[in-house]
Amino acid sequence: MGDCTFFRKDLKVNPQSNVIVKENDQEGHVFEEWYAQYLKMANMKMPNPIKGLVSKRRKRYTQDGFDLDLTYIQNNLIAMGFPAEKLEGVYRNHIDDVYKFLEKKHKDHYKIYNLCSERSYDGARFHQRVANYPFDDHNPPTMEVIQPFCADVHNWLSQDTKNVAAVHCKAGKGRTGTMVCCYMLHAKHFQKASDALSYYGERRTHDKKGVTIPSQRRYVEYYASLVQEQLVYRPVTLAIREIRLEPTPVLNGGQSTITFSISVGSEKHFVSPTYEVKKGVPSLTIKMEHLVPLQGDIKVDFFNKPKMMRKEKLFHFWFNTFFVKKEANLNVPDMKENGNEVERPERTIRALSYDEQAQIGQVDASSRSVRTRSLASLDPDAKMVVLTLDKWELDDAHKDKQNKIFAADFRVHVLMARLPPTEPSEWHKPCLHSGNALHLTETPSESSEADSTDPSTAEEDEEEEEEEEDGWESVEAAESRRVGLYSLLSNSEFCQSSQLFES
C-alpha cells in the first residue's frame, strides 16, 4: 500500500478503460503490475461471513461464484432475501449480484415478486419484470392478496417451461414462505397445507423451520380450504359477543390489567377499556357492551397495561370471518360463576374511524365518534359461532416455551354472532408492476421498518425471527398441526340485505 501512495502522484487510471496513464515513465511498469493484481483481487468472489451471520439458518446459494441468500424451492420457484443496495447490500443480497445471477441462470425467463410493504426498488433493474403484492412483516396477507398472487405466478410459469418465479420479502422466509406455500396448493402440488409448509421448511432452512408465525400458517390453511373445496371467497359479517382467556396469563404476581383492540385490515375499529384481573382468577371473560360488525381479515391485539407504565404487548392473532362456522355452545358460565368480576370503567366503549385515527395520531376515547350499537339490537335468532385458538396458534404467545406467562393449555375463545353481509365483493387484483408498490396492507407491524442500512439492526430483525422459530418447537406437540377451529359457510348464507347498522 506504501508503493500505491508513492506512485499515485505520478500515475493515474482512466476509470472507464482501466488503462494506466503515465505522467512519469519512472517506475510506471511497477505500478501497472500492482494495479493488475488489484483488479484481479477486486473481482474475486470472496465468501462474506457477515451475510452468513444475517441469513442464519436459511439455506444459501453458493455455487458458480455466487453467495446469495437464495433457495430453489422447486426448479421454477425461488425464495430469496431482499435485493438490497448500498451498505445494506454488504450483509443482504446485493441487487447487482441478484441481477447477475438471474441473467446468467434464467435470462429473459425470470419474474420477481416483491412482498414487502415497507420498501421497493426500481423495476427497470430487472427489465420491468417485477410484481408487487405487499403486506406487513410478521403478518399474514389479506385474502384479497393471496389469490391474485397465485394466479399471477401460475400464469407466468405456464407461459414457458423455462420461466421461473423469484419470490422475496425482507428475509425471504416468513412472508415468502406463506405465499409460496399458497401457490404450491394453488398449483395442486400439494393437497394439504401441512405438507406444503413442511416441504417449504425443508427446502428453505437447515432446521426445517420455514413459516413459523401462527397467523401466517393459519392463512395457508385457509387457502388450502378454498382450493380443495373449490370455494369462492366472499366476505362474511360477524359481531364479537364475548372473548374468554383461560387460564389467565400470569403477570405482575398474578394480578394484571388487560386491554385489547380489534382491527379490520388496516382500520382500527375498536379499543377496549382496561380490565382489572384479580389474583387467582382461573379465567377472564369479557362481554362486549356494544355490537361491532366485522368483515374479512381481523386482527385482535391484547396488551397488559400496568398502572403508571406503558402498555406491554401480550399476543395477537389474525383470522378471517369467512372461515368461522363452528357452532357455539351457549352454556357458558358468566363472569361471576367463573370467579372473575371485571371492574369496568365508567367511560363508554367507542370505536374510532380510520380517518379520525389518522388525524388524532393516537387512540383517544374522548374524541371518538360512536360506530357501535347496543347488543339489544342483535337478532335473538342470530347463529352463534366460536373461534378457538390455543397457545401455539397465537402470535407472540407461541414463543413462551417455558410457560412463564401463558400456561401450556392456554386458549382464547371468541364468541361471535353471524350477521348478513352489508355488501358482497368480488376478487380484485392488487398488483402493480415496475416497482410501484400498492399498499393494501394490514395494521403496520411494530417490527416492520423502512429501508434499513444498519447491519446491527438487521441482526436484531433476524434475532426476532429466530425467536419466533424457536417458539414453534412446542407446536410439534399440538394436535396434528391444527390451525384454529373453523369451517366454512354455505353459499345460501351470503345473501345481500339492506344496511343493518346505523352510521
Phi, psi and omega in degrees: 000332177295319177299322181299318181294321182294313185283342182298336179288330186256342185233151173220162185243133173287114186294340182274327184249351184059028180265136179285126177254119186267117172267344177212118185296340183295125178063014182296322181294331179292315180294323180298319179293318179297318184292327177297319177294324179297315179297322180297317180290324182294330183270357179286144177272096182269142176299140182248103182295333180296316179298322178295323178292320182290319182288338176051246188269003177281143180285144181245156175264112184233050179237161173054035177083004180257150173221090188233146172282082191206138182220138171278108175286318170223173183301331182243018184223116185247138171246132184210167176280171183297133175283098189265169180234171175054222185296326181298332178293347178289324183247354171243183175297123176283137185300327178292321179292322177297318179298313180299319180297309183294323179292323181285319186270326188219044184305130180067008183227025179236151175220137184255140179240112181264121182259000184284130172270343187268351182196164176206192179202172184286117180295343179296337178297337181237039176057034178063015178264063179227126176244142183246123175232078193277142166205162192286151179300142179065017178233159175279162174283158173288158179297331180288347179266326189296307186297315177298323177299311181299319179295321179296310180299316181297319179296317180295314182290335181280343183290328183203136181294343178275348184292144175229151176246125178251114185252136179212155167237229177273301179270343179077035181228291187290297179297318179299314180296322178301312183286323178296318178296319177298320179295317181298328174289319179300319182276005178064026174287334176221152177261330182251142178298321182299323179291318179296317180295319179295317180298315180298317180300320180292320183284324188269331187233161178279336183254010176065023178250092182268277177267111186248342183284125186305316182295325177294318177296322180298321181287333171294319175299318179303311184292327175300321178295318179298317183290312185292323182263004176052050182265151174258122183285128171222145181297144177238139182259127177232160175229126180288126177262326189199145175232130180238133173248127178211135345290167183293146177299149180267105183225142173050050178073022177102347179246136184211168176235114188249141174221159180212163177225156179234127179239143172252105187061238182266000183257124176278115185263339187204135173232124185279163167287183176268145182241123178279121179255116183284154180295136178086359179288127185289329181207161179240122177244122181249115178264128181288132179274342182227154181273118180243103180291135182231142182213131176091225184273120187242135175242131178242121179250132175247139182228155168256128184238082177296151180296138178062022179223162177289150179288149182244136179289130176263301179193169173209168176204150174251146169210164178243132187296337181298330190259009182257113181216357181301122181297135184275144171270108186282359177278059182258125180297147181281182188296322182293324182292328179266011171086007184242099176264105184285131176277109183271137175288165184285334185291156181275142175288127181231166178246150183246127178287159183295319180296317180295321181296321180295325180286321185280323181091325177224156179289121181230109186299330185288343185243015182269151174265145184286126175237012181251167175232162178294145177295345178295337180279354180288136178301122181297340180268002181298135181290142179255132178235162182222139173250123180243125179234131177271179185305320185282356178252011181246124180298136182080314178296329183293346180276352181277073183291333182272003178057038181286323181250316183248126178296159181299331181259021180296136180219156173238128176247127178244110180269127185226149174261137180275127182240155175291144181291149178276330185197103179293151180228163181252168174297142169224158187258103181273066185230130173235146182257178175062034173080005178270097186288137175259119188268075168262078190242166178277189176304128184306133180283138179295336181270349177287149180214162179280192188306099184272137177235013182254115181303324180296323177295320180297319180295325177296319178300315182293324178298319179297321179294320179294324177299321179293324177295315182300324182293345183276351181302319182289345182291334180301336179277349180292157188290107172042049173054039178289134178240079177085153174263101183213158170211191193246150178274149178281161182296332182294342182273002181256040180281143179276140181229173176291161185301130189267324189251143175285147179283000000 
